[in-house]
Amino acid sequence: MHAPTLTFPPETLLRAQDVRVAFFDVDGVLTDGGLYYGPEGEMLKRFASLDGHGLKLLRHAGIEPAVVTGRDSAALRQRLQALGIRHVHYGTEDKRPAAEAILAALGLTWAQAAAIGDDWPDLPVLTRCAFAAAPPSAHAEVLARVHHVTRAPAGAGAAREFCDVLLVASGRYATLLAEALA
């Protein structure tokens, strides 16, 4: 059996060890933040499969992935449905009440929550969670308030790195890796 390659600082893992729900922003986290429009005015989005697999792994580890986003589009709905994300709030400008509704539905508290976001609308959620992260392209005010800044960029591994931190902190990463290697 191969030992896991990933390591994170102990203080990061301690902050994230009790997480049972992980909130994700979309634009600037699950995507590169660019807004692409097709010839008919439809919104197009690019998602990294690496990030999507991380969200699936969270559920296997007993951590519920949830999405709270300020936008809505057919492409986004299709991607989240394909990933099996059960807790989603679309078109939400005030993200805190949406996150609180998800916490209540799951019977969890902010102390059991993690979040990754990139801009001011994410701050009310990021600052209440036990563990908060942001991609390196996030706004300076967000970067100043999170516990972890990913090495990977938005839309290209940032969400997966966030998932990996949570998986390592939960103690499930090595088991999931061993299952993948079997």
Phi, psi and omega in degrees: 000138178270136177285148177301146180274326185289139171221150177225156180302142181304322181294329176293314181294322178298318180297327188261358190291336181259011184291133177236352176218139180236119179269135179238133164279166180256289184291121183092000175230291178282343174235173179284359179092349178286148176251117183248132179238134178279178184297337179264008180086004180285146180276131178249144179225147176249126179242144177271129179296330177301315178296316181300320179295325176300318178297321177295319180296324178304312182299322177297334181267003180084018176249121184277118174282139179223147181239129173233114188226148179280350182244169176214139176200159178299320180298317179295314180299320180296316181295314182292326175295318179298328179278350180075027179286121186267334184246105184221136170237116181262152173060037185256110178281321179261097191281335182300309179300325178295315178296320179296324177296320178294316177303314180298317180298328180268353182070034183243170178239170177302330180293346179251015186243149172231159179209152172229128181208176186225352185214175186309319180300340180275343186303317180300332177275312182304318186283350179260340184284154176295328181221129181230143180222165178208151172286161184297339179274004181297160178298149183304322180293329176287312180303326181287346188243359181262164180270339184213130172252123183292152173281325181283146180282163176301137178074004182212046176117348180299314180296322179295318178298318176302314177300316181298320176302312181295322179292317178296315181297327181284346182084007184260348185302308184299321179294315179296322177295317179299322178295322180291329181278345184292000000 
